[in-house]
């Protein structure tokens, strides 16, 4: 190994720094782009996608630490009378929320989620998280509030601007039997 001579520029130094930056970011699946803050074109998104799993793994690790700290706090708070629940029941109602990577095209993503749900290859729990039932109940209450106040809810609006009544999505028994016969 040669020591760098500070009096003479080293032409290979920028390449060496880029290589070193890439390797230092490698544990998280990151590339030179993240380490040098110089995104380059379309492969920037590919590198985001490759690194997303590593970040999710790191978030799960942090979740374990946060759960441990929260449990210790809940034990202390229960002893001091600051919370009425036992630590075990208290922790059941805690859900950690970590940042998610933004979608490139949100409309395409929503269409894909809709298809996954319709084809039963996805679930509301997967899409909405562990408190999916509470979220769907909130949506139901919101829709009912719109109906009670005579307002159209955007979920029931068709492209033409009219309100979806349900008749356009319901299938009669005769239509089902007709398809079965074919």
Backbone as ProteinMPNN parsed JSONL, in Angstrom:
{"seq_chain_A": "XXXXXXXXXXXXXXXXXXXXXXXXXXXXXXXXXXXXXXXXXXXXXXXXXXXXXXXXXXXXXXXXXXXXXXXXXXXXXXXXXXXXXXXXXXXXXXXXXXXXXXXXXXXXXXXXXXXXXXXXXXXXXXXXXXXXXXXXXXXXXXXXXXXXXXXXXXXXXXXXXXXXXXXXXXXXXXXXXXXXXX", "coords_chain_A": {"N_chain_A": [[0.849, -1.169, 0.0], [0.543, 2.17, -0.866], [1.325, 5.362, 0.429], [-0.608, 8.338, 0.127], [0.483, 10.961, -1.881], [0.364, 14.188, -1.125], [1.136, 16.328, -2.631], [0.911, 15.768, -5.273], [-1.766, 15.229, -7.494], [-3.997, 12.422, -7.414], [-5.175, 10.53, -9.936], [-6.826, 8.354, -9.751], [-8.21, 8.637, -7.418], [-10.965, 9.734, -7.256], [-12.431, 7.539, -8.323], [-11.747, 5.567, -6.481], [-12.901, 6.634, -4.131], [-15.601, 6.604, -4.838], [-15.929, 3.821, -5.113], [-15.373, 3.014, -2.472], [-17.445, 4.374, -1.112], [-19.651, 3.072, -2.162], [-19.262, 0.468, -1.156], [-19.377, 0.936, 1.583], [-22.015, 1.499, 1.942], [-23.185, -0.835, 1.316], [-24.172, -2.789, 3.286], [-26.842, -2.09, 3.715], [-27.92, -2.56, 1.289], [-27.628, -0.497, -0.4], [-26.607, 1.706, -3.038], [-23.97, 3.344, -4.865], [-25.247, 5.681, -5.488], [-26.877, 6.425, -3.309], [-24.955, 6.76, -1.368], [-23.316, 8.77, -2.321], [-25.069, 10.747, -2.875], [-25.9, 11.204, -5.477], [-28.112, 10.63, -7.622], [-28.701, 8.575, -10.451], [-30.504, 8.529, -13.135], [-32.825, 5.997, -14.306], [-32.096, 3.719, -12.858], [-32.004, 4.498, -10.276], [-34.493, 4.201, -8.99], [-34.667, 1.43, -9.087], [-32.611, 0.721, -7.356], [-33.664, 1.783, -5.011], [-35.824, 0.046, -4.652], [-34.45, -2.379, -4.304], [-33.139, -1.861, -1.922], [-35.187, -1.481, -0.133], [-36.167, -3.765, 1.259], [-34.064, -4.281, 3.012], [-34.206, -2.058, 4.649], [-36.727, -2.494, 5.77], [-36.153, -4.751, 7.268], [-34.351, -3.656, 9.103], [-36.087, -1.913, 10.359], [-37.823, -3.718, 11.595], [-36.056, -4.793, 13.456], [-35.619, -2.506, 15.027], [-38.205, -2.232, 15.933], [-38.412, -4.393, 17.681], [-36.687, -3.553, 19.724], [-38.018, -1.212, 20.49], [-40.428, -2.326, 21.394], [-39.495, -3.734, 23.628], [-38.584, -1.62, 25.262], [-40.997, -0.242, 25.58], [-42.542, -2.164, 26.93], [-41.126, -2.343, 29.359], [-41.533, 0.264, 30.261], [-44.334, 0.207, 30.514], [-44.654, -1.639, 32.593], [-43.452, -0.194, 34.705], [-45.135, 2.11, 34.691], [-47.581, 0.95, 35.326], [-47.104, 0.014, 37.916], [-46.759, 2.462, 39.219], [-49.251, 3.479, 38.977], [-49.986, 4.981, 36.799], [-51.059, 4.018, 34.435], [-53.968, 2.082, 33.829], [-54.145, -0.411, 32.766], [-52.766, -3.756, 32.493], [-49.329, -4.503, 31.684], [-49.228, -6.418, 29.571], [-51.809, -6.321, 28.341], [-51.806, -3.663, 27.649], [-49.817, -3.457, 25.692], [-50.922, -4.868, 23.59], [-52.443, -3.055, 22.207], [-50.758, -1.451, 20.808], [-49.242, -0.334, 17.86], [-46.61, -0.167, 15.675], [-45.615, 2.294, 13.396], [-43.954, 2.666, 10.483], [-42.08, 4.604, 8.105], [-43.034, 4.34, 4.679], [-41.936, 3.473, 1.391], [-42.521, 5.742, -1.207], [-44.855, 5.372, -3.89], [-44.223, 5.142, -7.419], [-46.197, 5.628, -9.34], [-49.092, 6.378, -8.097], [-51.758, 5.857, -8.809], [-51.594, 3.548, -10.45], [-50.642, 1.804, -8.506], [-52.808, 1.742, -6.677], [-54.755, 0.607, -8.344], [-53.591, -1.901, -8.687], [-53.705, -2.874, -6.053], [-56.484, -2.991, -5.734], [-57.12, -4.991, -7.641], [-55.711, -7.165, -6.503], [-57.168, -7.53, -4.143], [-59.713, -8.13, -5.186], [-59.163, -10.496, -6.568], [-58.469, -12.121, -4.549], [-55.783, -12.466, -3.714], [-54.553, -10.851, -2.042], [-54.875, -9.057, 1.066], [-56.918, -7.125, 3.323], [-55.729, -6.756, 5.768], [-53.045, -6.994, 5.131], [-52.722, -4.757, 3.501], [-53.675, -2.556, 5.035], [-52.671, -2.842, 7.575], [-52.182, -4.007, 11.037], [-54.384, -3.004, 12.431], [-56.606, -3.142, 10.771], [-59.359, -3.74, 10.887], [-60.456, -1.76, 12.522], [-59.897, 0.476, 10.945], [-61.464, -0.035, 8.648], [-63.984, -0.023, 9.852], [-64.12, 2.648, 10.59], [-64.191, 3.787, 8.04], [-66.666, 2.781, 7.173], [-68.378, 4.091, 9.006], [-67.902, 6.708, 8.195], [-68.926, 6.676, 5.559], [-71.617, 6.135, 6.121], [-72.22, 8.5, 7.502], [-72.025, 10.366, 5.421], [-74.182, 9.476, 3.819], [-76.382, 9.887, 5.594], [-76.374, 12.635, 5.729], [-77.013, 13.391, 3.209], [-75.027, 13.58, 1.276], [-72.868, 12.802, -1.473], [-70.615, 10.124, -1.331], [-67.206, 9.915, -2.254], [-66.301, 7.317, -2.874], [-68.463, 6.061, -3.947], [-68.932, 7.243, -6.316], [-69.246, 7.324, -9.828], [-67.343, 7.241, -12.914], [-68.759, 8.796, -14.717], [-69.877, 10.657, -13.118], [-72.233, 10.213, -11.844], [-74.001, 8.658, -9.053], [-73.012, 5.6, -7.666], [-75.095, 2.88, -7.332], [-75.105, 0.299, -6.591], [-76.472, -1.486, -8.086], [-75.099, -1.661, -10.419], [-73.026, -3.315, -9.809], [-74.023, -5.63, -8.784], [-74.884, -9.057, -9.367], [-77.268, -10.992, -10.954], [-79.073, -14.031, -10.058], [-79.878, -15.462, -12.303], [-78.002, -14.651, -14.213], [-75.712, -15.786, -13.14], [-76.315, -18.519, -13.316], [-76.527, -18.724, -16.086], [-73.867, -18.264, -16.901], [-72.724, -20.494, -15.694], [-73.822, -22.526, -17.228], [-72.576, -22.188, -19.647]], "CA_chain_A": [[0.0, 0.0, 0.0], [1.327, 3.398, -0.95], [0.718, 6.538, 1.039], [-0.943, 9.362, -0.86], [1.351, 12.137, -1.916], [-0.565, 15.327, -1.189], [1.635, 17.341, -3.561], [0.545, 15.36, -6.629], [-3.129, 14.666, -7.502], [-4.128, 11.022, -7.79], [-6.29, 10.428, -10.879], [-7.698, 7.241, -9.362], [-8.87, 8.913, -6.145], [-12.442, 9.779, -7.345], [-12.953, 6.177, -8.497], [-11.577, 4.871, -5.203], [-13.897, 7.171, -3.197], [-16.898, 6.054, -5.253], [-15.944, 2.401, -4.761], [-15.455, 2.936, -1.023], [-18.779, 4.806, -0.712], [-20.575, 1.989, -2.518], [-19.076, -0.65, -0.234], [-19.805, 1.303, 2.933], [-23.477, 1.495, 1.967], [-23.643, -2.165, 0.916], [-24.969, -3.554, 4.244], [-28.265, -1.81, 3.572], [-28.322, -2.779, -0.083], [-27.615, 0.777, -1.095], [-25.578, 1.809, -4.066], [-23.176, 4.571, -4.904], [-26.153, 6.821, -5.588], [-27.292, 6.846, -1.985], [-23.789, 7.142, -0.587], [-22.734, 10.011, -2.84], [-26.192, 11.665, -3.122], [-25.925, 11.529, -6.901], [-28.942, 9.651, -8.328], [-28.433, 8.518, -11.89], [-31.51, 7.983, -14.022], [-33.854, 5.023, -13.966], [-31.692, 2.697, -11.897], [-32.184, 5.019, -8.921], [-35.681, 3.549, -8.446], [-34.339, 0.02, -8.893], [-31.831, 0.619, -6.124], [-34.592, 1.994, -3.896], [-36.577, -1.188, -4.462], [-33.545, -3.387, -3.754], [-32.765, -1.531, -0.544], [-36.385, -1.388, 0.72], [-36.239, -4.936, 2.138], [-33.079, -4.115, 4.081], [-34.74, -1.077, 5.582], [-37.808, -3.146, 6.507], [-35.514, -5.624, 8.251], [-33.82, -2.779, 10.156], [-37.241, -1.4, 11.103], [-38.284, -4.803, 12.468], [-35.106, -4.843, 14.555], [-35.944, -1.367, 15.888], [-39.495, -2.526, 16.559], [-38.131, -5.266, 18.817], [-36.126, -2.719, 20.792], [-39.085, -0.325, 20.96], [-41.354, -3.156, 22.176], [-38.838, -4.011, 24.897], [-38.618, -0.378, 26.052], [-42.398, 0.042, 25.904], [-42.976, -3.103, 27.959], [-40.524, -1.913, 30.623], [-42.231, 1.475, 30.686], [-45.689, -0.166, 30.937], [-44.522, -2.246, 33.929], [-43.204, 0.913, 35.628], [-46.317, 2.962, 34.759], [-48.628, 0.208, 36.022], [-46.761, 0.034, 39.347], [-46.936, 3.828, 39.72], [-50.647, 3.843, 38.841], [-50.154, 5.929, 35.698], [-51.962, 3.363, 33.495], [-54.813, 1.112, 34.528], [-54.006, -1.734, 32.137], [-51.533, -4.502, 32.755], [-48.426, -4.315, 30.549], [-49.565, -7.291, 28.442], [-52.973, -5.8, 27.618], [-51.44, -2.355, 27.11], [-49.004, -3.635, 24.483], [-51.772, -5.375, 22.511], [-53.041, -1.937, 21.482], [-49.698, -0.631, 20.23], [-48.783, -0.741, 16.536], [-45.571, 0.741, 15.204], [-45.81, 2.728, 12.014], [-42.685, 3.103, 9.912], [-42.291, 5.206, 6.785], [-43.038, 3.444, 3.521], [-41.419, 4.081, 0.181], [-43.583, 6.26, -2.072], [-45.045, 4.707, -5.176], [-43.931, 6.004, -8.571], [-47.502, 6.001, -9.884], [-50.045, 5.991, -7.061], [-52.96, 5.301, -9.439], [-51.294, 2.155, -10.812], [-50.541, 1.04, -7.26], [-54.16, 1.535, -6.165], [-55.401, -0.366, -9.231], [-53.027, -3.216, -8.371], [-54.272, -3.289, -4.759], [-57.884, -3.365, -5.99], [-57.122, -6.299, -8.317], [-55.287, -8.183, -5.538], [-58.284, -7.794, -3.236], [-60.781, -8.789, -5.941], [-58.729, -11.849, -6.942], [-58.159, -12.798, -3.289], [-54.36, -12.744, -3.541], [-54.117, -9.859, -1.068], [-55.836, -8.928, 2.149], [-56.994, -5.805, 3.932], [-54.734, -6.715, 6.846], [-51.755, -6.75, 4.478], [-52.697, -3.4, 2.954], [-53.982, -1.514, 6.017], [-51.948, -3.048, 8.82], [-52.822, -4.851, 12.046], [-55.648, -2.422, 12.894], [-57.424, -3.017, 9.57], [-60.796, -3.763, 11.206], [-60.814, -0.426, 13.023], [-59.869, 1.402, 9.805], [-62.639, -0.288, 7.821], [-65.142, 0.447, 10.619], [-64.11, 4.106, 10.457], [-64.656, 4.091, 6.68], [-68.107, 2.509, 7.164], [-69.024, 5.194, 9.721], [-67.798, 7.894, 7.35], [-69.878, 6.515, 4.454], [-72.953, 6.313, 6.698], [-72.404, 9.929, 7.794], [-72.299, 11.013, 4.14], [-75.554, 9.12, 3.425], [-77.323, 10.546, 6.502], [-76.379, 14.071, 5.463], [-77.375, 13.61, 1.82], [-73.842, 13.903, 0.48], [-72.312, 11.631, -2.166], [-69.257, 9.745, -0.921], [-66.397, 9.692, -3.463], [-66.162, 5.891, -3.183], [-69.652, 5.621, -4.68], [-69.093, 8.058, -7.516], [-68.774, 6.685, -11.053], [-66.607, 8.146, -13.793], [-69.697, 9.718, -15.35], [-70.288, 11.659, -12.143], [-73.404, 9.73, -11.134], [-73.721, 7.888, -7.85], [-73.087, 4.155, -7.799], [-76.194, 2.419, -6.482], [-74.922, -1.103, -6.238], [-77.078, -2.276, -9.152], [-74.096, -1.877, -11.46], [-72.047, -4.307, -9.365], [-74.709, -6.858, -8.372], [-75.114, -10.035, -10.422], [-78.48, -11.756, -10.641], [-78.918, -15.49, -10.025], [-80.011, -15.95, -13.684], [-76.733, -14.427, -14.883], [-74.762, -16.776, -12.613], [-76.677, -19.823, -13.91], [-76.213, -18.637, -17.5], [-72.425, -18.45, -17.006], [-72.434, -21.882, -15.339], [-74.229, -23.392, -18.338], [-71.617, -22.04, -20.745]], "C_chain_A": [[0.896, 1.234, 0.0], [0.586, 4.527, -0.251], [0.461, 7.578, -0.039], [0.02, 10.531, -0.749], [0.452, 13.349, -2.108], [-0.105, 16.408, -2.157], [1.242, 17.016, -4.996], [-0.859, 14.764, -6.612], [-3.125, 13.217, -7.987], [-5.366, 10.904, -8.677], [-7.28, 9.335, -10.487], [-8.489, 7.526, -8.098], [-10.395, 9.011, -6.265], [-13.067, 8.389, -7.508], [-12.866, 5.39, -7.198], [-12.631, 5.335, -4.19], [-15.284, 6.636, -3.548], [-17.003, 4.577, -4.886], [-16.114, 2.229, -3.261], [-16.851, 3.313, -0.525], [-19.807, 3.721, -1.014], [-20.469, 0.846, -1.526], [-19.544, -0.305, 1.18], [-21.316, 1.3, 3.055], [-24.037, 0.105, 1.691], [-24.451, -2.909, 1.966], [-26.468, -3.271, 4.161], [-28.729, -1.969, 2.129], [-28.318, -1.496, -0.886], [-26.491, 0.804, -2.114], [-24.843, 3.127, -3.934], [-24.076, 5.807, -4.9], [-26.559, 7.348, -4.215], [-26.107, 7.38, -1.182], [-23.209, 8.481, -1.035], [-23.794, 11.072, -3.113], [-26.253, 12.114, -4.579], [-26.768, 10.496, -7.641], [-28.719, 9.729, -9.834], [-29.576, 7.795, -12.589], [-32.427, 6.941, -13.434], [-33.395, 4.012, -12.928], [-31.728, 3.21, -10.461], [-33.375, 4.326, -8.257], [-35.403, 2.061, -8.193], [-33.551, -0.168, -7.603], [-32.681, 0.893, -4.891], [-35.342, 0.705, -3.6], [-35.708, -2.287, -3.855], [-33.248, -3.124, -2.281], [-33.963, -1.525, 0.403], [-36.467, -2.559, 1.703], [-35.253, -4.826, 3.302], [-33.573, -3.117, 5.116], [-35.878, -1.685, 6.407], [-37.237, -4.064, 7.599], [-34.96, -4.803, 9.421], [-34.964, -2.218, 11.006], [-37.789, -2.466, 12.036], [-37.364, -4.944, 13.674], [-35.392, -3.71, 15.551], [-37.269, -1.587, 16.609], [-39.314, -3.424, 17.778], [-37.578, -4.483, 19.997], [-37.218, -1.823, 21.381], [-40.115, -1.098, 21.785], [-40.783, -3.43, 23.572], [-38.906, -2.79, 25.815], [-40.053, -0.072, 26.496], [-42.899, -0.888, 27.011], [-42.415, -2.699, 29.32], [-41.213, -0.662, 31.164], [-43.627, 1.127, 31.215], [-45.664, -0.824, 32.315], [-44.342, -1.145, 34.972], [-44.468, 1.762, 35.811], [-47.465, 2.274, 35.493], [-48.365, 0.223, 37.529], [-47.007, 1.405, 39.961], [-48.387, 4.298, 39.613], [-50.924, 4.839, 37.725], [-51.019, 5.352, 34.576], [-52.721, 2.278, 34.247], [-54.643, -0.301, 33.965], [-52.742, -2.428, 32.599], [-50.624, -4.322, 31.54], [-48.791, -5.169, 29.336], [-50.754, -6.757, 27.653], [-52.679, -4.435, 27.012], [-50.735, -2.521, 25.766], [-49.828, -4.177, 23.319], [-52.316, -4.242, 21.647], [-52.003, -1.015, 20.848], [-49.319, -1.209, 18.868], [-47.764, 0.297, 16.074], [-45.816, 1.057, 13.742], [-44.503, 3.302, 11.503], [-42.943, 3.719, 8.552], [-42.216, 4.158, 5.685], [-42.48, 4.209, 2.32], [-42.6, 4.533, -0.689], [-43.647, 5.467, -3.366], [-44.697, 5.677, -6.304], [-45.238, 6.523, -9.146], [-48.566, 5.488, -8.909], [-51.31, 5.366, -7.654], [-52.737, 3.845, -9.834], [-51.227, 1.275, -9.568], [-51.938, 0.74, -6.707], [-54.933, 0.544, -7.025], [-54.892, -1.78, -8.95], [-53.578, -3.742, -7.048], [-55.708, -3.751, -4.952], [-57.97, -4.739, -6.647], [-56.719, -7.416, -7.362], [-56.432, -8.542, -4.596], [-59.408, -8.533, -3.95], [-60.434, -10.233, -6.272], [-58.304, -12.686, -5.742], [-56.709, -13.274, -3.201], [-53.72, -11.709, -2.613], [-55.177, -9.759, 0.01], [-55.825, -7.498, 2.681], [-55.969, -5.683, 5.06], [-53.35, -6.395, 6.283], [-51.643, -5.3, 4.011], [-52.829, -2.324, 4.019], [-53.26, -1.679, 7.346], [-52.752, -3.827, 9.841], [-54.151, -4.301, 12.564], [-56.622, -2.223, 11.734], [-58.919, -2.99, 9.878], [-61.262, -2.388, 11.686], [-60.852, 0.585, 11.881], [-61.089, 1.221, 8.921], [-63.922, 0.147, 8.53], [-65.249, 1.969, 10.532], [-64.618, 4.511, 9.079], [-66.164, 3.876, 6.58], [-68.875, 3.643, 7.842], [-69.014, 6.469, 8.882], [-68.815, 7.841, 6.207], [-71.303, 6.71, 4.954], [-73.233, 7.778, 7.01], [-72.726, 10.689, 6.511], [-73.743, 10.749, 3.712], [-76.578, 9.857, 4.268], [-77.444, 12.037, 6.228], [-76.62, 14.398, 3.997], [-76.212, 13.992, 0.917], [-73.336, 12.655, -0.233], [-70.888, 11.356, -1.687], [-68.446, 9.449, -2.18], [-66.249, 8.219, -3.841], [-67.337, 5.38, -4.003], [-69.874, 6.411, -5.952], [-68.504, 7.324, -8.713], [-68.028, 7.709, -11.899], [-67.509, 9.176, -14.447], [-70.155, 10.818, -14.405], [-71.511, 11.243, -11.355], [-73.006, 8.916, -9.918], [-73.93, 6.409, -8.122], [-74.157, 3.653, -6.824], [-75.993, 1.002, -5.987], [-75.501, -1.996, -7.319], [-76.061, -2.562, -10.252], [-73.047, -2.913, -11.058], [-72.699, -5.622, -8.949], [-74.953, -7.751, -9.578], [-76.332, -10.861, -10.015], [-78.18, -13.256, -10.684], [-79.019, -16.062, -11.434], [-78.689, -15.778, -14.441], [-75.689, -15.443, -14.422], [-75.04, -18.132, -13.255], [-76.339, -19.856, -15.388], [-74.717, -18.868, -17.736], [-72.056, -19.892, -16.682], [-72.761, -22.832, -16.483], [-73.22, -23.336, -19.482], [-70.379, -22.796, -20.392]], "O_chain_A": [[1.864, 1.328, 0.755], [-0.638, 4.626, -0.337], [1.22, 7.687, -1.002], [0.322, 11.016, 0.342], [-0.158, 13.505, -3.166], [-0.874, 17.314, -2.476], [1.241, 17.903, -5.849], [-1.132, 13.878, -5.801], [-2.343, 12.844, -8.862], [-6.482, 11.151, -8.22], [-8.451, 9.397, -10.86], [-9.36, 6.736, -7.733], [-11.086, 8.416, -5.438], [-14.102, 8.095, -6.909], [-13.78, 4.643, -6.848], [-13.194, 4.512, -3.468], [-16.051, 6.258, -2.662], [-18.043, 4.128, -4.403], [-16.906, 1.398, -2.816], [-17.388, 2.663, 0.372], [-20.72, 3.479, -0.224], [-21.489, 0.306, -1.097], [-20.053, -1.171, 1.892], [-21.849, 1.119, 4.15], [-25.243, -0.11, 1.82], [-25.373, -3.63, 1.584], [-27.277, -4.132, 4.505], [-29.834, -1.547, 1.791], [-28.943, -1.421, -1.944], [-25.548, 0.016, -2.047], [-25.074, 3.907, -3.011], [-23.702, 6.852, -4.369], [-26.584, 8.556, -3.984], [-26.243, 8.333, -0.413], [-22.675, 9.235, -0.222], [-23.463, 12.179, -3.538], [-26.61, 13.254, -4.877], [-26.213, 9.571, -8.233], [-28.571, 10.81, -10.405], [-29.6, 6.564, -12.623], [-32.769, 6.973, -12.252], [-34.222, 3.491, -12.181], [-31.507, 2.441, -9.525], [-33.287, 3.909, -7.102], [-35.858, 1.504, -7.194], [-33.799, -1.108, -6.848], [-32.449, 0.301, -3.837], [-35.483, 0.313, -2.441], [-36.165, -3.04, -2.995], [-33.122, -4.058, -1.49], [-33.78, -1.561, 1.619], [-36.805, -2.356, 2.869], [-35.557, -5.221, 4.428], [-33.381, -3.309, 6.317], [-35.983, -1.425, 7.606], [-37.771, -4.139, 8.706], [-35.082, -5.199, 10.58], [-34.828, -2.066, 12.22], [-38.182, -2.155, 13.16], [-37.83, -5.186, 14.787], [-35.407, -3.927, 16.762], [-37.434, -1.176, 17.757], [-39.985, -3.239, 18.793], [-37.961, -4.726, 21.142], [-37.336, -1.687, 22.599], [-40.624, -0.575, 22.777], [-41.501, -3.364, 24.569], [-39.242, -2.907, 26.993], [-40.29, 0.308, 27.642], [-43.598, -0.449, 27.924], [-43.135, -2.708, 30.319], [-41.447, -0.541, 32.367], [-44.062, 1.671, 32.23], [-46.562, -0.59, 33.123], [-45.005, -1.161, 36.009], [-44.835, 2.098, 36.937], [-48.233, 2.927, 36.198], [-49.285, 0.419, 38.323], [-47.423, 1.495, 41.116], [-48.728, 5.378, 40.095], [-51.979, 5.473, 37.705], [-51.649, 6.109, 33.838], [-52.2, 1.647, 35.166], [-54.971, -1.278, 34.637], [-51.781, -1.793, 33.034], [-51.119, -4.013, 30.456], [-48.681, -4.709, 28.2], [-50.718, -6.74, 26.423], [-53.241, -4.084, 25.974], [-51.031, -1.8, 24.813], [-49.462, -3.963, 22.164], [-52.619, -4.454, 20.473], [-52.338, 0.083, 20.402], [-49.102, -2.413, 18.733], [-48.037, 1.497, 16.086], [-46.181, 0.184, 12.955], [-44.004, 4.3, 12.023], [-43.935, 3.383, 7.905], [-41.431, 3.213, 5.759], [-42.552, 5.436, 2.257], [-43.559, 3.786, -0.879], [-42.64, 4.963, -3.865], [-44.858, 6.888, -6.159], [-45.376, 7.717, -9.408], [-48.893, 4.301, -8.904], [-51.875, 4.444, -7.066], [-53.593, 2.998, -9.583], [-51.698, 0.138, -9.577], [-52.217, -0.392, -6.312], [-55.686, -0.275, -6.498], [-55.663, -2.74, -8.971], [-53.885, -4.929, -6.934], [-56.113, -4.776, -4.405], [-58.798, -5.562, -6.257], [-57.307, -8.497, -7.394], [-56.644, -9.714, -4.287], [-59.995, -9.46, -3.391], [-61.307, -11.101, -6.259], [-57.838, -13.816, -5.894], [-56.437, -14.354, -2.677], [-52.504, -11.694, -2.424], [-56.263, -10.321, -0.128], [-54.854, -6.761, 2.51], [-55.406, -4.609, 5.272], [-52.584, -5.633, 6.873], [-50.578, -4.692, 4.118], [-52.174, -1.285, 3.93], [-53.238, -0.755, 8.158], [-53.869, -4.261, 9.56], [-54.966, -5.063, 13.085], [-57.375, -1.25, 11.714], [-59.672, -2.29, 9.201], [-62.332, -1.916, 11.3], [-61.727, 1.45, 11.843], [-61.691, 2.202, 8.486], [-64.85, 0.635, 7.884], [-66.348, 2.511, 10.415], [-65.385, 5.466, 8.954], [-66.867, 4.686, 5.977], [-69.894, 4.104, 7.327], [-69.993, 7.216, 8.859], [-69.485, 8.833, 5.917], [-72.109, 7.371, 4.298], [-74.351, 8.253, 6.811], [-73.599, 11.558, 6.507], [-74.449, 11.667, 3.294], [-77.544, 10.399, 3.73], [-78.494, 12.634, 6.466], [-76.453, 15.544, 3.58], [-76.406, 14.658, -0.099], [-73.369, 11.563, 0.335], [-70.057, 12.263, -1.645], [-68.952, 8.792, -3.09], [-66.085, 7.905, -5.02], [-67.215, 4.363, -4.686], [-70.908, 6.259, -6.601], [-67.407, 6.77, -8.635], [-68.081, 8.908, -11.623], [-67.084, 10.302, -14.706], [-70.754, 11.802, -14.839], [-71.813, 11.833, -10.317], [-71.848, 8.53, -9.758], [-74.919, 6.019, -8.742], [-74.119, 3.967, -5.634], [-76.662, 0.568, -5.049], [-75.076, -3.142, -7.465], [-76.149, -3.581, -10.937], [-72.256, -3.342, -11.898], [-72.006, -6.625, -8.776], [-75.2, -7.262, -10.681], [-76.419, -11.36, -8.893], [-77.184, -13.694, -11.259], [-78.335, -17.035, -11.751], [-78.299, -16.65, -15.216], [-74.876, -15.907, -15.222], [-74.114, -18.817, -13.687], [-75.911, -20.889, -15.902], [-74.339, -19.584, -18.663], [-71.17, -20.46, -17.321], [-72.064, -23.825, -16.689], [-73.032, -24.318, -20.2], [-69.424, -22.817, -21.169]]}, "name": "protein", "num_of_chains": 1, "seq": "XXXXXXXXXXXXXXXXXXXXXXXXXXXXXXXXXXXXXXXXXXXXXXXXXXXXXXXXXXXXXXXXXXXXXXXXXXXXXXXXXXXXXXXXXXXXXXXXXXXXXXXXXXXXXXXXXXXXXXXXXXXXXXXXXXXXXXXXXXXXXXXXXXXXXXXXXXXXXXXXXXXXXXXXXXXXXXXXXXXXXX"}
